[in-house]
Amino acid sequence: MRINPKEFYIQNLNVLETNGKVINLYTKYGFEVEGVLRRDKILSDRSYYNTILMGRYSG
């Protein structure tokens, strides 16, 4: 199988770990967890949260 670079796309997104519904939705549409940024965000409650990196290939 030969891949044409003009028809090959990479889609990436970032989601906070606390947003489980959105993570499940993106997984349903073919996104996979590619990594985790540990203690990446600090929110108004002064707690640290991880950011989930997700991506998918299409073409």
C-alpha positions as CSV (number, residue, x, y, z in Angstrom):
1,M,0.0,0.0,0.0
2,R,1.4,3.4,-1.0
3,I,0.5,6.5,0.9
4,N,0.0,9.8,-0.9
5,P,1.4,12.6,1.4
6,K,-1.2,15.0,0.0
7,E,-4.0,12.8,1.3
8,F,-2.5,11.9,4.7
9,Y,-3.6,14.0,7.7
10,I,-2.7,13.9,11.3
11,Q,-5.1,15.4,13.8
12,N,-4.1,16.2,17.4
13,L,-5.9,17.5,20.4
14,N,-5.4,18.0,24.2
15,V,-8.0,17.2,26.9
16,L,-7.9,17.6,30.6
17,E,-7.9,14.2,32.4
18,T,-11.1,15.3,34.3
19,N,-13.1,15.5,31.1
20,G,-13.9,11.8,30.8
21,K,-17.0,12.2,28.6
22,V,-15.0,14.1,25.9
23,I,-12.1,11.5,26.1
24,N,-14.7,8.7,25.5
25,L,-16.2,10.7,22.6
26,Y,-12.9,11.2,20.9
27,T,-12.0,7.6,21.4
28,K,-15.3,6.6,19.7
29,Y,-14.2,8.7,16.7
30,G,-10.9,7.0,16.3
31,F,-8.6,9.1,18.4
32,E,-6.0,7.3,20.6
33,V,-4.1,8.5,23.6
34,E,-0.6,9.4,22.5
35,G,0.8,10.7,25.8
36,V,0.2,12.4,29.1
37,L,1.6,15.7,30.3
38,R,1.7,15.1,34.1
39,R,0.7,17.9,36.4
40,D,0.5,20.2,33.4
41,K,-2.3,22.5,34.5
42,I,-3.1,24.2,37.7
43,L,-6.7,25.4,38.0
44,S,-8.5,27.8,40.3
45,D,-8.8,25.1,43.0
46,R,-5.0,25.2,43.1
47,S,-4.8,21.5,42.2
48,Y,-2.6,20.1,39.4
49,Y,-4.2,18.1,36.6
50,N,-2.8,16.0,33.8
51,T,-3.4,16.8,30.1
52,I,-4.1,13.9,27.8
53,L,-2.6,14.1,24.3
54,M,-4.7,12.4,21.7
55,G,-4.4,12.0,17.9
56,R,-5.5,10.1,14.9
57,Y,-4.3,9.5,11.3
58,S,-6.6,9.8,8.4
59,G,-6.1,9.6,4.7
